[in-house]
């Protein structure tokens, strides 16, 4: 790979432990990317499982001009009316040609930012986004599938699909690594094959 890619992961309090590990670990270990933890506060955040995370930086677009991609990690607090508005960061990365992803509750941030307008996407089940925030731009393009969905520079997934979220997101960020990502996808799929 010619240039190291920089991927920001957005965390808020009560983030989902299982939704980012495969993406972050494989991005660094297998593809030489750099992961930056982003959050609306500088203090430590607590995961659903009780682990603490200290973010590297905030969410201001001007502080994140080096990002090639950003993934919004799900959290029990995204459905709250107090959830942070991260639309400026997401739109900045997207307008710069970067990849924007959301998994589980993180898809609400993309919907609130209007990024699903004209794009196929998925989340935690048909009608889930509307149950939290009402109608949103692009709702007619919702895909009720158990795996991640990629449409151009937008990747979305249910909280139950961290494996396909990781592979679809990485393939969007690193198209030149499609062969190796296909191997990764096959490797992950082996876990779900019938054992007899």
SVG drawing of the C-alpha trace seen along z (x, -y; Angstrom):
<svg xmlns="http://www.w3.org/2000/svg" viewBox="-42 -24 46 57">
<polyline fill="none" stroke="black" stroke-width="0.4" points="0.0,0.0 1.4,-3.3 -0.1,-5.6 -1.3,-4.7 -5.1,-5.4 -6.4,-7.1 -9.8,-5.9 -11.7,-7.7 -14.0,-5.7 -16.7,-7.8 -17.6,-6.7 -20.1,-8.0 -20.9,-6.8 -22.3,-3.2 -20.6,-2.2 -21.0,1.4 -17.8,3.4 -18.4,5.9 -19.0,3.5 -15.5,2.1 -12.9,4.7 -12.7,6.6 -12.7,3.3 -10.0,1.6 -7.8,4.6 -7.7,5.8 -7.4,2.2 -4.2,1.8 -2.8,5.3 -3.6,6.5 -3.8,3.3 -1.4,0.9 -4.1,-1.8 -4.1,-4.2 -7.1,-4.3 -8.1,-7.4 -10.7,-7.3 -13.1,-10.3 -15.6,-11.5 -17.6,-14.6 -15.9,-14.7 -12.2,-14.4 -12.9,-12.3 -13.1,-8.5 -16.1,-6.8 -17.6,-3.6 -18.7,-0.8 -21.8,1.4 -19.4,4.0 -17.9,1.6 -14.5,0.9 -13.1,-2.6 -11.9,-4.4 -10.0,-7.7 -10.5,-9.4 -7.6,-10.7 -9.5,-13.9 -12.9,-15.6 -15.3,-15.7 -14.6,-19.2 -14.2,-18.9 -11.2,-21.2 -9.4,-18.9 -10.0,-15.8 -9.0,-16.9 -6.6,-13.9 -9.4,-11.3 -9.9,-9.1 -12.9,-7.5 -15.1,-7.7 -17.2,-4.9 -19.8,-5.7 -19.9,-2.9 -23.3,-2.0 -24.1,-2.9 -27.2,-2.6 -27.2,-6.4 -27.6,-7.2 -31.4,-7.0 -31.4,-9.7 -32.5,-13.2 -29.2,-14.3 -27.1,-12.3 -24.5,-14.6 -25.0,-16.1 -22.0,-14.9 -23.3,-15.9 -20.6,-18.5 -17.8,-15.8 -19.6,-13.2 -20.4,-15.7 -16.8,-17.0 -15.3,-13.5 -17.8,-12.6 -17.4,-15.9 -13.6,-15.2 -14.1,-11.9 -13.9,-9.8 -16.0,-6.8 -18.6,-7.2 -20.1,-4.2 -22.5,-3.6 -23.3,-0.4 -26.3,0.2 -27.3,-3.0 -24.5,-4.8 -26.8,-4.6 -29.0,-7.2 -26.2,-9.8 -26.0,-9.1 -29.8,-9.4 -29.9,-12.6 -27.2,-14.0 -29.3,-13.2 -26.6,-10.9 -29.1,-8.1 -30.9,-10.3 -30.7,-8.6 -28.7,-5.7 -29.4,-2.1 -28.7,-1.4 -29.6,0.8 -29.8,0.7 -31.4,2.7 -34.4,3.8 -37.2,2.4 -38.8,-0.6 -36.2,-0.9 -34.8,-4.3 -38.3,-5.7 -39.2,-4.3 -36.5,-6.5 -36.6,-9.7 -39.6,-9.5 -39.4,-9.8 -35.9,-10.6 -34.5,-11.3 -33.9,-8.0 -36.2,-5.8 -37.7,-4.2 -34.2,-2.8 -33.9,-0.8 -32.7,2.7 -34.0,5.3 -31.0,7.6 -28.8,9.3 -25.5,8.0 -23.8,4.6 -24.9,2.5 -22.6,0.3 -23.8,-2.4 -21.0,-4.5 -19.2,-6.1 -21.8,-5.1 -21.6,-1.8 -24.3,-0.8 -25.0,2.3 -27.1,3.7 -25.4,4.2 -25.5,8.0 -23.3,7.6 -19.8,6.4 -18.1,8.9 -19.7,7.6 -19.5,4.1 -15.7,4.4 -15.2,6.0 -17.5,3.7 -16.1,0.6 -12.5,1.7 -13.2,2.6 -14.6,-0.9 -11.6,-2.5 -9.0,-0.2 -10.3,0.9 -6.8,1.8 -6.9,4.5 -10.0,6.2 -8.3,9.5 -7.1,9.6 -10.4,8.3 -12.2,11.2 -9.9,13.6 -10.8,11.9 -14.5,12.2 -14.1,15.9 -12.2,16.3 -14.9,14.6 -17.7,16.7 -16.1,19.9 -17.3,19.3 -20.9,19.4 -20.7,22.6 -22.7,25.5 -20.6,27.8 -22.8,30.8"/>
</svg>
